[in-house]
Amino acid sequence: MHDIIIIGKGPAGISAALYGCRANLSVVVIGKDNGSLAKAGNIENYYGFDVPVSGTALVTKGVQQAKMVGALVVDDEVLDIEWDGQFKVKTKNEEFVGRSLIIATGSNRRKADVKGLEFFEGKGISYCAVCDGFFFRGKDIAVLGNGEYALQEVKDLLPLAQSVTLLSNGAPLTASFPESVKIIETPIQEIFGEMSVQGIRFADESIFSTTGIFVALGSASATDLARKIGAEIRGTSIAVDGTMATNVPGLFAAGDCIGGTLQVAVAVGDGAKAALTAISYVRKQRREERGEA
Ligand SMILES: Cc1cc2nc3c(=O)[nH]c(=O)nc-3n(C[C@H](O)[C@H](O)[C@H](O)COP(=O)(O)OP(=O)(O)OC[C@H]3O[C@@H](n4cnc5c(N)ncnc54)[C@H](O)[C@@H]3O)c2cc1C
């Protein structure tokens, strides 16, 4: 079991890893790519560089530094998390168990530009199979997505639903789905209904009747993951207090995923704070296990 699992190897996640490792705790950092910095070009406003540094170089140096102090850095995509006093983090390839978890997955991905999607949120549109799947038991439901994260949501829904249909909205499939899942790749024209979702109209005017659509586009975002274990969400960000703690014991969040000023310097600071709080949390857990006050 790891002391601290960190999802995200951007400035927030790597900064947290440095503090965690230097407190002599076991730290694993899981990241699927270089995050926002991969798109950032040159950074000229971060402390300590007298010449512009490329976003990619900054991430690469951070990852090297974290490895140097003992962090295990894993290139993988997180699909699911569970919490039962300990954290279970499921990736495409492995499962990790930790005493504490820091979510540092950057800002939320863009929502699909599908007519009706936003209007019906909470009225048939859900972003969390584990949270809302039960409401659609015995129903014909749909998952909007095309990759591993959509597959994870499909797997959570199959035992509950009468049927699950995957809607790729014109995108090519990047995961293989069970045979029992019907796949519709036609682009979506709109989601329609009155008080709640009644169905989907496709670009070719065909219609699929459903009362429930689970959105699982791209990778699991910070709020997708946080929702799965009951963490409070504020708008599009994870809600934290001044120490980066969420309402779930042992769960912390840092960087762009908590909103506010989206800058490297802020993410690095948040990551440090999250790690310091996680370190206290882990040490307290250990003392309690040893029967110490
Ligand atoms: C075009 C652009 C230019 C910018 N220019 C500047 C600038 O000049 N100066 C500045 O200070 N800031 C700049 N920023 C902002 C800066 O990049 C971010 O504020 C900073 O990177 C946030 O750090 P973070 O660690 O919170 O998130 P990110 O750097 O986005 O890192 C997120 C990490 O989470 C991982 N992740 C996400 N989902 C999953 C998942 N499901 N499974 C596994 N891993 C996952 C990603 O792979 C990545 O490792 C810019 C951003 C952009 C987009």
The ligand as an SDF file (V2000), in Angstrom:
LIG
                    3D

 53 58  0  0  0  0  0  0  0  0999 V2000
   -1.8940   27.1830  -23.9030 C   0  0  0  0  0  0  0  0  0  0  0  0
   -1.5700   27.3710  -22.4520 C   0  0  0  0  0  0  0  0  0  0  0  0
   -0.5980   28.2810  -22.0850 C   0  0  0  0  0  0  0  0  0  0  0  0
   -0.2830   28.4690  -20.7320 C   0  0  0  0  0  0  0  0  0  0  0  0
    0.6880   29.3670  -20.3920 N   0  0  0  0  0  0  0  0  0  0  0  0
    1.0270   29.5230  -19.0960 C   0  0  0  0  0  0  0  0  0  0  0  0
    2.0840   30.4280  -18.7100 C   0  0  0  0  0  0  0  0  0  0  0  0
    2.6900   31.0860  -19.5510 O   0  0  0  0  0  0  0  0  0  0  0  0
    2.3690   30.5210  -17.3930 N   0  0  0  0  0  0  0  0  0  0  0  0
    1.7390   29.8090  -16.4310 C   0  0  0  0  0  0  0  0  0  0  0  0
    2.0580   29.9380  -15.2530 O   0  0  0  0  0  0  0  0  0  0  0  0
    0.7320   28.9590  -16.7690 N   0  0  0  0  0  0  0  0  0  0  0  0
    0.3790   28.7990  -18.0600 C   0  0  0  0  0  0  0  0  0  0  0  0
   -0.6410   27.9190  -18.4030 N   0  0  0  0  0  0  0  0  0  0  0  0
   -1.3730   27.2400  -17.3340 C   0  0  0  0  0  0  0  0  0  0  0  0
   -0.6120   26.0400  -16.7490 C   0  0  0  0  0  0  0  0  0  0  0  0
   -0.2400   25.1650  -17.7940 O   0  0  0  0  0  0  0  0  0  0  0  0
   -1.4940   25.3360  -15.7140 C   0  0  0  0  0  0  0  0  0  0  0  0
   -1.9860   26.2660  -14.7690 O   0  0  0  0  0  0  0  0  0  0  0  0
   -0.7220   24.2490  -14.9740 C   0  0  0  0  0  0  0  0  0  0  0  0
   -0.1450   23.3360  -15.8900 O   0  0  0  0  0  0  0  0  0  0  0  0
   -1.6660   23.5060  -14.0250 C   0  0  0  0  0  0  0  0  0  0  0  0
   -0.9970   22.4520  -13.4380 O   0  0  0  0  0  0  0  0  0  0  0  0
   -1.8020   21.1520  -12.9270 P   0  0  0  0  0  0  0  0  0  0  0  0
   -0.7690   20.2580  -12.3590 O   0  0  0  0  0  0  0  0  0  0  0  0
   -2.9390   21.5750  -12.0850 O   0  0  0  0  0  0  0  0  0  0  0  0
   -2.4610   20.5160  -14.2370 O   0  0  0  0  0  0  0  0  0  0  0  0
   -1.7980   20.0160  -15.5950 P   0  0  0  0  0  0  0  0  0  0  0  0
   -0.4940   20.6580  -15.8430 O   0  0  0  0  0  0  0  0  0  0  0  0
   -2.8590   20.1690  -16.6370 O   0  0  0  0  0  0  0  0  0  0  0  0
   -1.5140   18.4670  -15.3360 O   0  0  0  0  0  0  0  0  0  0  0  0
   -2.5850   17.5730  -15.2370 C   0  0  0  0  0  0  0  0  0  0  0  0
   -2.0260   16.1640  -15.1220 C   0  0  0  0  0  0  0  0  0  0  0  0
   -3.1140   15.2590  -14.8650 O   0  0  0  0  0  0  0  0  0  0  0  0
   -3.0040   14.1520  -15.7380 C   0  0  0  0  0  0  0  0  0  0  0  0
   -4.3410   13.5370  -15.9100 N   0  0  0  0  0  0  0  0  0  0  0  0
   -5.5150   14.1390  -16.1950 C   0  0  0  0  0  0  0  0  0  0  0  0
   -6.5210   13.2260  -16.2240 N   0  0  0  0  0  0  0  0  0  0  0  0
   -5.9390   12.0240  -15.9450 C   0  0  0  0  0  0  0  0  0  0  0  0
   -6.4370   10.6900  -15.8340 C   0  0  0  0  0  0  0  0  0  0  0  0
   -7.7360   10.3910  -15.9810 N   0  0  0  0  0  0  0  0  0  0  0  0
   -5.5480    9.6980  -15.5660 N   0  0  0  0  0  0  0  0  0  0  0  0
   -4.2170    9.9750  -15.3960 C   0  0  0  0  0  0  0  0  0  0  0  0
   -3.7100   11.2230  -15.4930 N   0  0  0  0  0  0  0  0  0  0  0  0
   -4.5560   12.2250  -15.7550 C   0  0  0  0  0  0  0  0  0  0  0  0
   -2.4100   14.7280  -17.0080 C   0  0  0  0  0  0  0  0  0  0  0  0
   -1.8500   13.6750  -17.7800 O   0  0  0  0  0  0  0  0  0  0  0  0
   -1.3510   15.6460  -16.3910 C   0  0  0  0  0  0  0  0  0  0  0  0
   -0.2230   14.8950  -16.0300 O   0  0  0  0  0  0  0  0  0  0  0  0
   -0.9680   27.7240  -19.7300 C   0  0  0  0  0  0  0  0  0  0  0  0
   -1.9350   26.7860  -20.1200 C   0  0  0  0  0  0  0  0  0  0  0  0
   -2.2360   26.5950  -21.4500 C   0  0  0  0  0  0  0  0  0  0  0  0
   -3.2840   25.5640  -21.8460 C   0  0  0  0  0  0  0  0  0  0  0  0
  1  2  1  0
  2  3  1  0
  2 52  2  0
  3  4  2  0
  4  5  1  0
  4 50  1  0
  5  6  2  0
  6  7  1  0
  6 13  1  0
  7  8  2  0
  7  9  1  0
  9 10  1  0
 10 11  2  0
 10 12  1  0
 12 13  2  0
 13 14  1  0
 14 15  1  0
 14 50  1  0
 15 16  1  0
 16 17  1  0
 16 18  1  0
 18 19  1  0
 18 20  1  0
 20 21  1  0
 20 22  1  0
 22 23  1  0
 23 24  1  0
 24 25  2  0
 24 26  1  0
 24 27  1  0
 27 28  1  0
 28 29  2  0
 28 30  1  0
 28 31  1  0
 31 32  1  0
 32 33  1  0
 33 34  1  0
 33 48  1  0
 34 35  1  0
 35 36  1  0
 35 46  1  0
 36 37  1  0
 36 45  1  0
 37 38  2  0
 38 39  1  0
 39 40  1  0
 39 45  2  0
 40 41  1  0
 40 42  2  0
 42 43  1  0
 43 44  2  0
 44 45  1  0
 46 47  1  0
 46 48  1  0
 48 49  1  0
 50 51  2  0
 51 52  1  0
 52 53  1  0
M  END
$$$$
